[in-house]
Structure formats: structure tokens, C-alpha cells
């Protein structure tokens, strides 16, 4: 098969489409003929040498795919060769084939295009596990989702609205603000012109920035609020005012998805299938795709992500 190989840590041009050995599924794994993958910030960090894949994961980037089942491991049940599926990966999605634990495989939702389904697993599992499973967002509460134009942001806006929450999001341009309002955001804050703290308090904050926003996020939390930190685009070290946190009886959670054990990922995937997939099939939420790029040209897709002018997901097609 062919896959995108990272020749050495560096800029987008180190990504090379080249021939590599085919993967073989283990007893509890499914082999997928890949139709598409999607670009995530973690892929960029891996390319730069800052986010090596966990032990045992394929060396190629890519945390999600869609495609068709090509082969089943000896212990796999409930799936058949030829099924259209999408999957949450530990790595290896930038390839023509990938082997993945069966517990991380989802059927393509009815009414969703096979290629566009590649942009679902990572965002759906991230938003569901952080905002709802751990963050406990309830109907009537307010969510602040930073980075509303991102893949995570566009999905969080829709899912929170569909489940009865009020949604505020931050963006960096008028164009992204308009798109987020179309997706259901109740209030959009342009962080270049306004301060999101002034529009709080928020019951749950989903944050991709990290250190740069930590103090202001705590200021913006409601009593009993939950801050979910899932990214470090604004740095990894900051001072935390425990007095404010105590006074608000609030919580700060920092989580990652990629390195979780397979059984934890399977539990998250099962929750997504039960609670999120019906909303997709009913048309209440949808994938937001900025563009499709041939996988062999993954470098161009990475440059587009790093320019941060996209809205939604950037897909890589085989």
C-alpha cells in the first residue's frame, strides 16, 4: 500500500506519499480499505516531532478514517467485509489501509457521505467524552467552545445545541463568526475585538488553547463550572489561582484521547454511537467540511490547517 511517511521532523514538505508494507489485522482488529482520512492538530505536532505515536501505533499520521471493511480478525463479530465504516485511530490514517481495534469502528451514519464520514470520529469522540461524559453539560447550561471555526468547534456547537444547551464560541474573523451562527451558536465573540470573560459565566468551557487562556477561563467559569483543556496551542505552563477555583467549587480537567487504552476508547465510541449517531442520522447535526485534498498532497492540507483560515474539517481522499 501507499502511506504518508514523515521523512524527518519539519515543515509540511517532509510528508511523502510512498510505498510501505500492508498492515495485518490482529485477532480483535478490522482491516479497512481507506476512502478518506482527516487532518488534526495532533498530526501537525507529530510531523514537527513533538507528538510521537504511542507504543505499538503505526508511524504514519492520521487519527481517523472512513472506508470499507476489507478483512476481519478471528475474534471480531458484528461486522462484515464490505461494510462502510469510520474509525477512531491511534495513528496510521494517512494510508490506503489501516488495522484498527473493532471497538473503535463505527458504521457510517445513514445519510452521511462515505468520504465526509472520515471527519467524524475524532471530533465526535472528543466532544462527547469531554463536554458530556466528563464535563456533564446539561440542557439549559451554557457551553463556551473556544475555536468555533475548527473541526472540534463546529461539532461542539451543533451537538451542544441539539442537546438543549446555550452555546457561546470564540473566533478570529467575521467570516467564521457568521458560519458559527449558522451552526447554532447563540453568541459569537471575536477574540481580536472582545473578551469572552465579559459574556460569562459558563458552566462548561472546552479549551484548545491551554496556558494563555487558563486564568481567564477560570475567571469565566460559573459556580460549579467545569473547564475541559484538550489542547495547548497557547502553551503548557501557567499559574492557576486555586482560591478562585475553590470559591467557585469548580474543576479543571486536562484530557487527551489518542493514548487512552483501547477499552476506554471503545467505551467512548459506544457512547457516541448511542447518543450522537442518531442526531446525525436525523439531520440535527452534520459534518462541516472545509475542503477535500488528495492524500498524496497532504502537505497542502497541513499548510491550510496551520494558516487557520479553514472552517470545519480538512479531508484527505484516497
DABEL-V197905 format. One record per residue. N is the residue number from 1. RES is the residue in one small letter. PSI is psi in radians with two decimals (NA if undefined). OMEGA is omega in degrees with one decimal (none if undefined). Layout:
N;RES;PSI;OMEGA / N;RES;PSI;OMEGA
This chain:
1;x;2.99;172.4 / 2;x;2.62;177.7 / 3;x;2.84;174.2 / 4;x;2.06;179.2 / 5;x;2.42;174.2 / 6;x;1.83;-174.2 / 7;x;-0.71;179.1 / 8;x;2.77;178.4 / 9;x;2.40;179.8 / 10;x;-2.75;-177.9 / 11;x;-3.07;-171.6 / 12;x;-0.43;-175.7 / 13;x;-0.13;176.9 / 14;x;-0.13;179.2 / 15;x;2.15;-174.6 / 16;x;2.26;177.3 / 17;x;1.96;-173.0 / 18;x;2.89;-178.4 / 19;x;2.34;-179.5 / 20;x;2.92;178.8 / 21;x;2.54;174.9 / 22;x;2.51;173.3 / 23;x;2.71;175.4 / 24;x;2.26;-178.2 / 25;x;2.44;172.1 / 26;x;-3.14;-176.1 / 27;x;-0.58;-177.7 / 28;x;0.37;-175.7 / 29;x;2.85;177.2 / 30;x;2.35;173.2 / 31;x;2.22;-176.9 / 32;x;2.26;165.9 / 33;x;1.99;-169.4 / 34;x;2.27;171.2 / 35;x;-0.65;-178.7 / 36;x;2.75;169.5 / 37;x;-3.04;178.9 / 38;x;2.70;-176.9 / 39;x;2.29;176.9 / 40;x;2.76;179.2 / 41;x;-0.59;179.4 / 42;x;-0.58;178.5 / 43;x;-0.70;179.1 / 44;x;-0.75;178.6 / 45;x;-0.70;176.9 / 46;x;-0.75;179.0 / 47;x;-0.62;-178.7 / 48;x;-0.13;178.4 / 49;x;0.17;-175.8 / 50;x;-0.10;-173.5 / 51;x;1.27;-177.6 / 52;x;2.61;179.3 / 53;x;2.60;177.0 / 54;x;2.80;-179.5 / 55;x;2.29;178.2 / 56;x;-0.17;179.9 / 57;x;2.68;174.7 / 58;x;2.64;-178.3 / 59;x;-0.20;-177.0 / 60;x;2.56;177.7 / 61;x;3.00;175.9 / 62;x;1.95;-174.4 / 63;x;0.10;179.7 / 64;x;2.61;177.4 / 65;x;2.90;163.1 / 66;x;2.75;179.9 / 67;x;-2.72;-178.1 / 68;x;2.47;179.3 / 69;x;2.19;-179.7 / 70;x;-0.50;-176.0 / 71;x;2.56;178.9 / 72;x;2.40;171.0 / 73;x;2.83;-173.0 / 74;x;-0.52;-174.3 / 75;x;0.08;-174.7 / 76;x;2.30;174.4 / 77;x;2.86;175.0 / 78;x;-0.02;177.1 / 79;x;2.75;179.6 / 80;x;2.64;174.7 / 81;x;2.32;-178.6 / 82;x;-0.26;178.4 / 83;x;2.43;173.4 / 84;x;2.15;-172.0 / 85;x;2.91;164.8 / 86;x;2.82;-171.0 / 87;x;2.57;172.5 / 88;x;2.25;-173.6 / 89;x;2.84;168.3 / 90;x;-0.24;179.2 / 91;x;3.01;173.1 / 92;x;0.15;-175.5 / 93;x;-0.37;178.9 / 94;x;1.16;-174.3 / 95;x;2.92;179.0 / 96;x;-0.37;177.5 / 97;x;2.66;175.0 / 98;x;2.50;174.5 / 99;x;2.32;-173.7 / 100;x;2.49;175.5 / 101;x;2.41;-175.7 / 102;x;-0.50;179.8 / 103;x;-0.20;-179.9 / 104;x;0.22;-178.4 / 105;x;2.38;-180.0 / 106;x;2.56;171.6 / 107;x;2.57;172.5 / 108;x;2.21;-178.8 / 109;x;2.49;177.6 / 110;x;2.32;179.2 / 111;x;-0.06;179.5 / 112;x;2.31;178.1 / 113;x;2.45;-176.6 / 114;x;-0.79;-179.2 / 115;x;-0.78;-178.7 / 116;x;-0.44;177.9 / 117;x;-0.34;177.7 / 118;x;-0.42;-179.3 / 119;x;0.16;-176.5 / 120;x;-0.81;-166.9 / 121;x;-0.82;-175.8 / 122;x;-0.80;-178.5 / 123;x;-0.72;-178.6 / 124;x;-0.78;-179.2 / 125;x;-0.66;179.0 / 126;x;-0.86;-178.0 / 127;x;-0.79;-178.4 / 128;x;-0.82;-175.3 / 129;x;-0.62;-176.5 / 130;x;-0.87;-174.0 / 131;x;-0.62;-172.7 / 132;x;-0.91;-178.4 / 133;x;-0.91;-177.5 / 134;x;-0.73;-178.4 / 135;x;-0.38;174.6 / 136;x;0.56;179.4 / 137;x;2.27;-178.6 / 138;x;2.80;175.2 / 139;x;2.38;-179.4 / 140;x;-0.29;177.1 / 141;x;2.98;-178.5 / 142;x;2.25;174.8 / 143;x;2.35;166.6 / 144;x;2.03;177.5 / 145;x;1.93;176.4 / 146;x;2.61;178.4 / 147;x;0.94;-174.0 / 148;x;-0.41;-179.3 / 149;x;-0.13;-178.9 / 150;x;2.99;174.9 / 151;x;-0.79;177.9 / 152;x;-0.82;-176.3 / 153;x;-0.81;-178.5 / 154;x;-0.59;179.4 / 155;x;-0.71;-179.6 / 156;x;-0.72;178.1 / 157;x;-0.89;-174.9 / 158;x;-0.78;-176.0 / 159;x;-0.72;178.6 / 160;x;-0.73;177.4 / 161;x;-0.75;-179.2 / 162;x;-0.45;-179.5 / 163;x;0.24;168.3 / 164;x;0.24;179.5 / 165;x;2.82;168.8 / 166;x;2.42;-173.2 / 167;x;2.23;171.9 / 168;x;2.49;179.0 / 169;x;2.75;177.1 / 170;x;2.51;178.5 / 171;x;2.99;-179.1 / 172;x;0.12;-179.3 / 173;x;2.78;178.8 / 174;x;-0.62;179.5 / 175;x;-0.81;179.5 / 176;x;-0.62;177.4 / 177;x;-0.78;179.8 / 178;x;-0.73;-179.9 / 179;x;-0.69;-179.7 / 180;x;-0.63;175.2 / 181;x;-0.69;177.5 / 182;x;-0.56;-179.5 / 183;x;-0.15;175.2 / 184;x;0.02;179.2 / 185;x;2.31;179.0 / 186;x;-0.56;180.0 / 187;x;2.34;177.8 / 188;x;2.22;-178.0 / 189;x;2.08;174.2 / 190;x;1.91;-173.6 / 191;x;-0.24;176.9 / 192;x;-0.28;-174.5 / 193;x;-0.28;-170.0 / 194;x;2.89;-179.1 / 195;x;2.08;-177.9 / 196;x;-0.43;-179.7 / 197;x;-0.64;-176.7 / 198;x;-0.29;-177.0 / 199;x;0.13;178.4 / 200;x;-2.94;6.7 / 201;x;2.90;-177.9 / 202;x;2.42;179.6 / 203;x;-0.68;176.5 / 204;x;2.35;174.7 / 205;x;2.21;175.9 / 206;x;2.00;-168.2 / 207;x;2.20;176.2 / 208;x;-0.04;-170.3 / 209;x;-0.76;178.0 / 210;x;-2.25;-168.2 / 211;x;-0.77;-175.2 / 212;x;-0.56;-175.7 / 213;x;-0.03;-170.0 / 214;x;-0.93;-176.4 / 215;x;-0.75;-178.4 / 216;x;-0.59;174.8 / 217;x;-0.77;178.3 / 218;x;-0.74;176.3 / 219;x;-0.61;-172.8 / 220;x;-0.20;-178.0 / 221;x;2.52;171.5 / 222;x;2.93;170.9 / 223;x;2.25;-176.1 / 224;x;0.21;-176.0 / 225;x;2.82;-178.6 / 226;x;2.09;177.6 / 227;x;2.09;-178.2 / 228;x;1.89;-178.7 / 229;x;2.05;-176.8 / 230;x;0.06;-179.7 / 231;x;2.83;-175.8 / 232;x;0.68;-178.6 / 233;x;-0.39;178.6 / 234;x;0.42;176.3 / 235;x;2.90;-173.2 / 236;x;-0.21;-175.0 / 237;x;2.27;176.8 / 238;x;2.87;179.1 / 239;x;2.29;179.8 / 240;x;2.15;178.9 / 241;x;1.68;-178.2 / 242;x;-0.49;178.2 / 243;x;-0.79;177.3 / 244;x;-0.71;-178.9 / 245;x;-0.76;178.0 / 246;x;-0.76;-178.1 / 247;x;-0.52;179.9 / 248;x;-0.06;-174.5 / 249;x;0.81;-174.2 / 250;x;2.98;-177.3 / 251;x;2.54;172.9 / 252;x;2.14;177.1 / 253;x;2.33;173.5 / 254;x;2.13;-173.6 / 255;x;2.69;168.3 / 256;x;2.80;-178.3 / 257;x;-0.66;-169.1 / 258;x;-0.78;-172.2 / 259;x;0.07;-179.9 / 260;x;2.62;176.5 / 261;x;2.73;-175.9 / 262;x;-0.62;-178.5 / 263;x;-0.59;176.8 / 264;x;-0.74;177.8 / 265;x;-0.71;180.0 / 266;x;-0.65;178.7 / 267;x;-0.69;177.3 / 268;x;-0.79;179.5 / 269;x;-0.70;178.4 / 270;x;-0.69;177.2 / 271;x;-0.69;177.4 / 272;x;-0.76;-179.1 / 273;x;-0.66;-177.8 / 274;x;-0.72;-169.2 / 275;x;-0.47;-174.1 / 276;x;-0.73;-177.5 / 277;x;-0.71;177.8 / 278;x;-0.58;178.5 / 279;x;-0.64;175.3 / 280;x;-0.78;-177.4 / 281;x;-0.44;177.0 / 282;x;-0.09;179.6 / 283;x;0.22;-178.9 / 284;x;-0.42;171.1 / 285;x;2.80;-176.7 / 286;x;2.84;172.1 / 287;x;2.49;175.3 / 288;x;1.95;-175.5 / 289;x;2.14;178.8 / 290;x;-0.78;-178.9 / 291;x;2.79;172.6 / 292;x;2.33;-178.7 / 293;x;2.35;174.8 / 294;x;2.38;-175.2 / 295;x;-0.60;178.7 / 296;x;-0.36;179.3 / 297;x;0.67;-178.6 / 298;x;-0.49;179.2 / 299;x;-0.73;179.3 / 300;x;-0.65;178.5 / 301;x;-0.70;178.2 / 302;x;-0.71;178.7 / 303;x;-0.67;178.8 / 304;x;-0.72;178.7 / 305;x;-0.76;-177.4 / 306;x;-0.43;176.2 / 307;x;-0.31;176.0 / 308;x;0.60;175.6 / 309;x;-0.04;-177.6 / 310;x;2.81;171.3 / 311;x;2.07;-177.8 / 312;x;-2.64;-171.2 / 313;x;2.55;170.1 / 314;x;2.07;-175.3 / 315;x;2.61;174.6 / 316;x;2.08;-175.0 / 317;x;2.50;176.6 / 318;x;NA;none
